[in-house]
C-alpha cells in the first residue's frame, strides 16, 4: 500500500463491509436450500429414489447404500459427509466406504455453490450453470465408481 499510496486499513475495512453486505444478501438463498434439503429428506423421496434406482446403479459400480450420498451431495455437503461417515463406521474396509470416500472428493455441493455465487452477484437465470454443474457432478460420480473399481483390492 505504501508504494501506491493506498490507505490499507480503509481498503481492508471497505472490503470487509462489502463482504458482509454480500453475506447478508445471500441468506435467503441459503435458507431456501436448507428448507429444500429438509423437505427432501423428510418426505421419504430419498428412500423412494434409492429403491427405484438401486438396481440400475449396481452395474456402474455404485452400491445401493452409497446412492443416497450421491443424491444428497449436490444439495448438502454436511449431509453427504454424514452418510459417508456412516458407511465408514459400518465397515471401514468395505467397497461402499471406498466409493463414498472417492465420491466425496470428486463431486461438489452444486446447489449451494450456485445459490451462493449466482445469488451474490444477482444472477437469477442459472440454467446453463446448473446444467454444466450437474454434468460435472455426474461425471464425478462415474469417475469415482470407475476409479474405485480400478483400485479396489478388497
Beta strands, then each sheet from edge to edge (+ up, - down):
end
